[in-house]
Amino acid sequence: MPGRNALFIPGPTNVPERVRQALNIPMEDQRAPDFPDFVRPLLADLKRVFRTESGEVLVFPGSGTAGWEAALTNTLSPGDRVLAARFGVFSDLWVQMCERLGFQVEAVDRPWGTGVPVELFAERLAADKGHSIKAVLVTHNETATGVTSDVAAVRRALDAAGHPALLMVDGVSSIGSLEFRMDDWGVDLAVAGSQKGFMLPTGLAIVGVSRRALEQIGTSRRCYLDFAAMARSVTTGHFPYTPATTLLRGLRAAVDLLLEEGLDEVANRHYRLGEAVRRAVAGWGFRLCAQAPKWHSDTVSAVVLPEGFDSTAFARHAYENFNLSFGLGLAKVAGRVFRIGHLGDLNEWMVLSALAGAELALADFGVPVELGSGVAAAQRWLLEQRAALAAAAE
Ligand SMILES: *Cc1c(COP(=O)(O)O)cnc(C)c1O
């Protein structure tokens, strides 16, 4: 098929040209005396992206899943209790990992399309007078349903209960895109991966670790993902095993892009583009999987197709006929929703092209949708935003 595949899945995301160029380098000597001159400032700048001064950011070869495992096994001991909520594929997988690693999970099931039940967490924490809960797990952005949860509110619940549990956050599809404040929110472990907000190929687990979490060493077995060994890279600039040097060079370029744009503007841009998608979905007359505006995710929208249409078949139709990739509905919402990823290296026309393509593919697939209804709604919103930005600049 002519033209390129348009990637509107929530990860891997599109790699910006500057990052692609940065990845195109010869192999280098990771033991060279000047390698630390590259590594140390990179790790320092990653702390700015996570918005932590007191913590450290450790970079492991792996994907986000390795980051989950690192967070758990470095700080917890077998049998430790953790509090978590399940409301989508990723929050569920993290709970499953806890069980397989031998932790006792108090898992609260919530409807898909909602997020972390802060009040319920607050009750459980207040009731846990003996502080047997050692960690609270928060999936900041549930990528399967397009739901963002309030991490700061969970921190407030912990503080209100005077509870010392570690706050662990899955930020794989939020960090580098949505507002994320590790220090202000008192996050102890913040997990990201390279292929979402960091706009890189898959292959790095990027984990923010608070000072407290670095000192709270659990007795779970670990070796490859050991924090203590990796934390030495912060000062020495050398890694405990061969680093993915190519990806680190790409990460340098990606972090530069994020910091040049400014983290506030990165988050604002994701809001503007995410809202454009939501306006388009409303224009089509469809609803989102996210059940209320407070859950709306600015990085991914899970769109519910009208009754009688199979969303998996629709995504396949878009791919095979228009070279257009949308995310599938997973597990409980398989066949019901398709997902539009709107994170990373993205601007207005890219979002509009996804929406125009979706409209075309929907109509071609037989879903009743008025051509132009979604695109025009998104365009109107984007124009309003332009006007508002111009007025604010005056
Ligand atoms: C993608 C994703 C993961 C899994 O990360 P991998 O890089 O695929 O291992 C975990 N959590 C969330 C919220 C994700 O979006």
The ligand as a Tripos MOL2 file, in Angstrom:
@<TRIPOS>MOLECULE
LIG
   15    15     1     0     0
SMALL
NO_CHARGES

@<TRIPOS>ATOM
      1 C1          2.2720    0.0370   28.0330 C.3       1 LIG1
      2 C2          1.9320    0.0080   29.4790 C.ar      1 LIG1
      3 C3          2.5220   -0.8880   30.3630 C.ar      1 LIG1
      4 C4          3.4150   -2.0010   29.9210 C.3       1 LIG1
      5 O1          4.5970   -1.5390   29.4870 O.3       1 LIG1
      6 P1          5.4930   -2.4050   28.4930 P.3       1 LIG1
      7 O2          6.4570   -1.3880   28.0520 O.co2     1 LIG1
      8 O3          4.6030   -2.9230   27.4220 O.co2     1 LIG1
      9 O4          6.1050   -3.4750   29.3010 O.co2     1 LIG1
     10 C5          2.2230   -0.7970   31.7000 C.ar      1 LIG1
     11 N1          1.3640    0.1100   32.1450 N.ar      1 LIG1
     12 C6          0.7600    0.9790   31.3380 C.ar      1 LIG1
     13 C7         -0.1860    1.9770   31.9090 C.3       1 LIG1
     14 C8          1.0220    0.9590   29.9810 C.ar      1 LIG1
     15 O5          0.4140    1.8210   29.1650 O.3       1 LIG1
@<TRIPOS>BOND
     1     1     2 1
     2     2     3 ar
     3     2    14 ar
     4     3     4 1
     5     3    10 ar
     6     4     5 1
     7     5     6 1
     8     6     7 2
     9     6     8 1
    10     6     9 1
    11    10    11 ar
    12    11    12 ar
    13    12    13 1
    14    12    14 ar
    15    14    15 1
@<TRIPOS>SUBSTRUCTURE
     1 LIG1         1 GROUP 0 **** ****
